[in-house]
Amino acid sequence: MSVVSVFTNGRLEPGAEPQDDLLAADSWLVDEGAVRFLGDHRTRFRAACAGLTDPGSVDRFWAAAVEALPRTGRWFPRVELSATGRLRLRVRPVPAARTSLIARFAPPGDPRSRPRLKGPDLILLSELRAAAAAQGADELLLRNADGLLLEGVTTSLVWWVDGELCVPSRGLPCLPGVTTGRIQARARELGIPLRHRRSTPDQLAGREVWLVNALHGIRPVRGWAGTDMIAGPARNAPEWQAWLTARARILPRAEAPALVPGRPGPRPGDAGNSGPHRV
């Protein structure tokens, strides 16, 4: 169950829950009022909306959305720019989490239309993930036409080779993930070699592989469905997971009731829903 609100006349108001295509979207974890890298998500969403709607409206919508986020419980909100041009906030409960994953490789050929943007392909990616789940996998790793690894349908790909942190080559069509971006920045700060590689599935055999996103953080791959490949031990993951957990920051105190599934949303005329907040 989720609560959907539409940004109308400078404020969030209760809306329907259409299943339309999205022009842009962004999502993150809210855990007891704390969020990791919220400013990075704002930057990515603003960039995705650039040229599609008024930037000032995006900024006012973002401020209203942050104000409306629940400060207690665990939630998975998503901001959206719909194909009809509407800005929406969708507050959803956190789905069941796994600390490690079984992954499967997709056949060569990237089916996405806009791989570097979050939003336009979300319905397709949801369908691909459901198909992978029916085959015993928690995540599906996409490949390009040459069979090179790109990323998961909901995750970014990170792996270790002889003390080096590896990610897909910059020239490959991957979403600029917030979490993987911060992981790469920390590797540079620590002096850990960072390599951008053009890799095939067999090159992950026996390696420590992470699939990361804003919702679940860092999750090591514990097995590869549909292959005889052995997953490598997750020796580095615990330290980095602890580092990532410590990056969460408490949201500013909300001045209006939060939008929580199961409770009525704000009524037109309620005060305080669109006030700006520094994030």
C-alpha positions in Angstrom: 0.0 0.0 0.0 1.3 3.5 -0.8 0.2 7.1 -0.6 0.3 9.2 -3.7 0.3 13.0 -3.7 0.3 15.3 -6.7 1.9 18.7 -6.6 -0.8 21.1 -7.5 -0.9 24.9 -7.1 2.3 24.9 -5.1 1.3 22.1 -2.7 0.9 18.4 -2.4 -2.6 17.1 -2.5 -4.0 13.6 -2.4 -4.0 12.0 -5.9 -4.8 8.8 -7.7 -2.3 6.0 -8.2 -1.9 5.8 -12.0 0.5 3.2 -13.5 1.7 5.4 -16.3 5.1 5.8 -17.7 7.5 8.2 -16.0 9.8 10.8 -17.5 11.9 11.0 -14.3 12.0 9.4 -10.9 14.1 9.0 -7.8 13.8 7.0 -4.6 15.6 6.4 -1.4 15.3 4.8 2.1 13.9 6.7 5.0 14.7 4.9 8.3 13.3 6.5 11.4 13.6 9.9 9.8 17.2 9.4 8.5 18.3 9.4 4.9 21.6 8.8 3.1 22.8 11.3 0.5 19.5 13.1 0.1 21.2 16.0 -1.6 22.6 13.7 -4.3 19.1 12.3 -5.0 17.9 15.9 -5.4 20.6 16.7 -7.8 19.9 13.6 -9.9 16.2 14.2 -10.0 16.6 17.9 -11.0 19.0 16.9 -13.8 16.5 14.2 -15.0 13.7 16.8 -15.1 15.8 19.5 -16.9 14.1 20.6 -20.1 10.9 18.7 -19.2 9.3 21.0 -16.7 9.9 24.2 -14.9 13.0 24.0 -12.6 11.3 26.3 -10.0 8.4 23.9 -9.8 10.8 21.0 -9.3 12.5 22.8 -6.4 9.2 23.7 -4.7 7.9 20.2 -5.2 11.1 18.8 -3.7 10.8 21.0 -0.6 7.2 19.9 -0.2 8.1 16.3 -0.6 10.8 16.3 2.0 8.5 18.1 4.4 5.9 15.3 3.8 8.2 12.4 4.4 7.5 10.3 7.5 9.9 10.8 10.4 9.2 7.4 12.1 9.2 3.9 10.6 10.9 2.6 7.5 9.7 3.9 4.1 10.7 3.9 0.5 9.5 7.2 -1.1 9.7 8.0 -4.8 9.5 11.4 -6.5 8.1 11.3 -10.0 7.6 13.4 -13.1 4.8 11.6 -15.0 4.4 11.4 -18.7 1.6 13.8 -18.3 3.9 16.4 -16.7 2.7 15.9 -13.1 5.1 16.0 -10.2 4.1 13.3 -7.7 5.3 11.9 -4.4 4.7 8.2 -3.7 5.3 7.0 -0.1 5.7 3.3 0.1 6.6 0.8 2.9 10.0 -0.8 2.6 9.9 -4.1 0.8 11.4 -7.2 2.4 15.2 -7.0 2.5 17.9 -9.6 2.0 21.5 -9.0 3.1 22.9 -10.9 0.2 21.6 -11.9 -3.3 21.3 -14.6 -5.8 21.9 -13.0 -9.2 21.3 -14.1 -12.8 22.8 -12.8 -16.0 20.4 -11.5 -18.7 21.1 -12.5 -22.3 23.1 -10.0 -24.3 21.2 -6.9 -25.5 20.1 -4.0 -23.4 16.2 -3.7 -23.6 16.0 -0.2 -22.0 15.1 3.0 -23.9 16.8 5.5 -21.6 19.4 3.6 -19.5 21.1 6.7 -18.1 17.8 8.1 -16.6 15.7 6.7 -13.8 12.1 6.7 -14.7 11.4 5.9 -18.3 12.1 2.2 -18.1 10.8 1.4 -14.5 7.8 -0.7 -15.7 10.0 -2.7 -18.0 12.6 -3.2 -15.3 10.0 -4.4 -12.8 8.8 -7.0 -15.3 12.4 -8.2 -15.9 13.0 -8.5 -12.2 9.8 -10.5 -11.7 10.8 -12.8 -14.5 14.2 -13.3 -12.8 12.5 -14.0 -9.5 10.5 -16.8 -11.1 13.8 -18.3 -12.1 15.2 -18.3 -8.6 17.1 -15.0 -8.7 16.9 -11.9 -6.5 18.4 -9.6 -9.2 19.1 -9.6 -12.9 22.3 -8.2 -14.4 21.9 -6.6 -17.7 24.4 -6.8 -20.6 24.9 -4.9 -23.8 24.8 -6.4 -27.3 28.4 -7.5 -26.9 27.7 -9.3 -23.6 29.5 -6.8 -21.4 28.1 -6.3 -17.9 26.2 -3.1 -17.2 24.2 -3.1 -14.0 21.3 -4.8 -12.3 17.7 -3.8 -13.0 17.5 -2.2 -9.6 21.2 -2.0 -8.6 24.6 -0.8 -9.6 27.4 -3.3 -10.0 30.7 -3.2 -8.0 33.3 -5.9 -7.6 36.8 -6.5 -6.2 39.9 -7.8 -8.1 43.1 -8.2 -6.2 42.5 -5.2 -3.9 41.1 -3.0 -6.6 37.5 -1.7 -6.6 35.9 -2.2 -10.0 32.9 -0.7 -11.7 31.6 -0.8 -15.4 33.4 1.3 -17.9 32.3 5.0 -18.1 31.4 4.4 -21.8 28.8 1.8 -21.0 25.1 2.9 -20.6 24.6 2.8 -16.9 22.5 4.9 -14.5 24.6 7.3 -12.4 23.8 5.6 -9.1 24.0 7.7 -6.0 25.3 4.9 -3.7 27.9 3.6 -6.2 29.0 7.1 -6.7 29.6 7.6 -3.0 31.4 4.2 -2.8 33.7 5.2 -5.6 34.4 8.5 -3.9 35.4 6.8 -0.7 37.7 4.4 -2.5 39.5 7.4 -3.9 39.7 9.0 -0.5 41.2 5.8 1.0 43.7 5.4 -1.9 42.1 2.2 -3.1 42.7 1.7 -6.9 39.4 2.3 -8.8 39.1 0.6 -12.1 36.5 1.1 -14.8 36.2 -2.2 -16.7 34.5 -3.7 -19.7 33.8 -7.2 -18.2 31.9 -10.3 -19.1 30.1 -12.6 -16.6 33.0 -15.2 -16.4 35.3 -12.4 -15.1 33.2 -12.2 -11.9 33.8 -15.9 -11.0 35.2 -16.3 -7.5 35.2 -12.5 -7.0 33.5 -10.5 -4.3 30.6 -8.8 -6.1 28.3 -6.2 -4.7 24.9 -5.1 -6.0 24.2 -1.7 -4.5 21.3 0.8 -4.3 19.8 3.5 -2.1 17.2 1.2 -0.6 19.2 -1.8 0.5 22.8 -0.4 0.4 25.6 -2.9 -0.2 24.5 -6.5 -0.8 27.1 -9.1 -1.8 26.2 -11.8 -4.4 26.2 -15.2 -2.7 25.4 -17.2 -5.8 24.9 -17.1 -9.6 21.7 -18.6 -10.8 21.8 -20.5 -14.2 25.6 -21.0 -14.1 28.2 -23.1 -12.3 30.1 -20.0 -11.2 31.1 -19.8 -7.6 30.6 -16.5 -5.8 33.6 -15.1 -3.9 33.6 -14.5 -0.2 32.4 -11.1 1.0 35.5 -10.1 2.9 35.2 -6.3 2.3 31.5 -5.9 2.6 31.0 -5.7 6.5 33.3 -2.7 6.8 31.8 -0.8 3.9 28.2 -1.6 5.0 29.0 -0.1 8.4 30.5 3.0 6.8 27.4 3.3 4.6 25.0 2.9 7.5 26.8 5.7 9.3 26.2 8.1 6.5 22.5 8.5 7.3 21.4 12.0 8.4 18.2 12.9 10.3 15.7 15.0 8.3 14.6 18.4 9.5 11.6 18.4 11.8 8.4 18.4 9.8 5.9 21.2 10.4 2.9 19.3 9.0 1.6 15.7 9.4 3.6 13.2 7.2 2.1 11.3 4.4 1.9 7.7 5.7 0.0 4.8 4.2 -3.1 4.0 6.1 -3.6 7.6 7.3 -5.5 10.3 5.5 -3.4 12.7 3.4 -3.3 16.5 3.7 -6.5 18.4 2.9 -6.5 21.4 0.6 -6.1 24.4 2.9 -3.8 22.7 5.5 -0.8 24.8 6.3 2.9 24.0 6.1 3.0 21.4 3.2 5.2 23.4 0.9 7.6 25.3 3.1 11.3 25.1 2.0 13.8 23.1 4.0 17.5 22.9 3.8 18.6 19.3 3.1 
